[in-house]
Amino acid sequence: MDLPTGTKAEESKVAGDNLAQLGKAGAVLMVCRTCGKKGDHWTSRCPYKDLAPQTDAFVDKPPASDTTVAAPGAGKAAYVPPSMRPGAERASGSDMRRRNDENSVRVTNLSEDTREPDLLELFRPFGAVTRVYVAIDQKTGMSRGFGFVNFVNREDAERAINKLNGYGYDSLILRVEWATPRAT
């Protein structure tokens, strides 16, 4: 049976010779990782793989001395995170999490329906607000009745306390006072 040109049988015969055809067509040839030559073979079909030296380690593996530093007083080398290595700046991690509690206001007697955008809307007229937090019960998803508002300026926070302490909000009378700093 004669098959017309371009059939699957002819295509499969040509498919094994793709690399040679690519080289002739002027396409970019791959570099063999075993022998390092550009050519008509890839690493898995390298004719020189039996002659190449066997290596057990990865080429890109970093030397052990870069990731381990001997801990003071320890006999073995132990991993030391980059932030703890000699010469690393210490202030970056802990200072980023610290916030300015001096301008923080505690709001109590909030209704169960109060959310952070509600408190932001209530306190924004007094000045720039940096953070709003409403305590939410994990099981019910409802407000626990208190929250915190942090202001940029202490004067703005003081004005908010003076105006909103005793203010009727959502059928309840709010209690607004300076927040006591957390004990660390």
N, C-alpha and C positions, 0 to 999 in steps of 0.2 A: 504494500500500500504506500503510495507516494503522498507525503505530507507537503502542503504548501509552505512556502517560506514564512517565518514568523510564528510558527506553531510552538507549542509548549515543549516538545521534544528538542527542537533546535535551541530554544531559549535556555533550557537547563544545561545543554552542552556548553553554551557560551558563558553561563553564570559562573562557573569555576574559574574562568579566565578574566574576571572583572578587573583585578589589580593590574594585570599586564595591559589591558585596554586603557585603563585610566592613565597609566604612565605614558602611553603613546598619544593620548588625546591632549596632553599638556596639563592635566589636573595635578594637584598637590599630592605627593606621595607621603605615606605615613613613615615615620622613623621607627625602626624595630627597637624595642627596649632591650633585647638580648644582645644584639651585635652592634647597635647604634648606627646602622646604615640605612639610607633611604633606598627603597627598592620595591621589588614586586612581591614581597612577603611581609606578613605581620609577625608579631612576637610568637604567637602560637604555632606558626609554620616556619620558624626560622631554621634554615639548614645548618646554622652554626651553633645551635643551642647546646649540643653535646660538647662543644669545644669551649664554651663560655664557663668562667669560674662560678661555682655554686655559692650563692649568698643566702644566709638565713635571715638577715636583718633587712628591713625596709630602707630604701635609699633616703626617703624624706623623714625618717625617724630622728627627732631631736636628741642631742646628747643628753645623758642622764644628769649631768652637772647643771643644766639650765633649769630643770624643774625641781630638783631636790637641793636643799641646803641643810647642812648639818645643824640640827637644833642645839642650842647651848646645853651642855651637860649630857647630851645623848650620844651613845656610841655609834649608832647607825644613822645614816642620812634619812631624814623624814621630809615629807612634802611640806613646804611652807608656802601659803598663798602669797601672791605678789604684794598684797597690801601689808603683809607682815614682814617682808624681807627688809634687810638693811637698806636705808636710803629712801624707802617709800614714804610718801606723805601720809601722816596718820589722821589728819583732821577731816578728810573728805567723807568718810562713811558715816560717822556718828553725827557730825554737824548738819548733814543734809536732812536727817530725820528729826532734828530738834526744831521746834517751832517757837515762835514768840508768844509765851503765855502771859506776858505782862499786859497785853491789850485784849485778853480773852474775857468774855462775858458768859456767865452761866444763866440759862433760861430754864425755869421750872414751871410746873403746872401747865404743860402743853397737852392738848387733846390727843387722842389716839390717832387721829387722821392727819396730824401735822407732819409735813415732810420738809426736807432741806430747802427746796425752792420757796416754800411758804415763809420760812424764817429769813431767807435772803431778801425776799420782797419786803418783809416787815422791817428789817434792820438797815437796808441799803440807803434810805433817805438820810441817815445820820452820818454817813461817811463810807470810805472805801473798805469793803469787807474782803479779807483774804481767805477765810475758811468758815464753812458752816457745817455743823455736825448735829444730827438728831439721832439719839440712841433708839435703835429698833430691836424689838424682841425677836430672837431667832426663830422661835416656834410659831408665833402668830403673825409676824410681819408688821405688827402695829407699833406705833411710837411708845416708848417707855415713859414718856412724860417729861423728859428733860433734853436739853441740847446745849451746844456751845457755839458762840459766834466770835471769831477773831477779827479785830479791826487793825488797820494799818496804823492809825494814830490813837493814842490814849485819850485825847480830848474827845474824839468821836465816840469812843466806847463810853466815856463818862456821860456824855449827852444822851446816849441811848439808854443808859441805866436810869438817868433822871426822868426821862420821858415815858419809858415803857414799864417801869416797875409799878405794878398795880393797874396796868392797862388791861381792859377787857378784850380778849381775843378768843374767838371760836367758843363763846359761851363760858369761858373760864377767865379768871384773873391771873395774869402772868406775874411771876416773881423773877426779876432780873437783877443780878448782882455780879460782883467781880468773881471770876473763877479762881479757886485756890489752886496753886501749882501742884502738879503730881509729885508724889514722893518717888524718887528713883533709887 
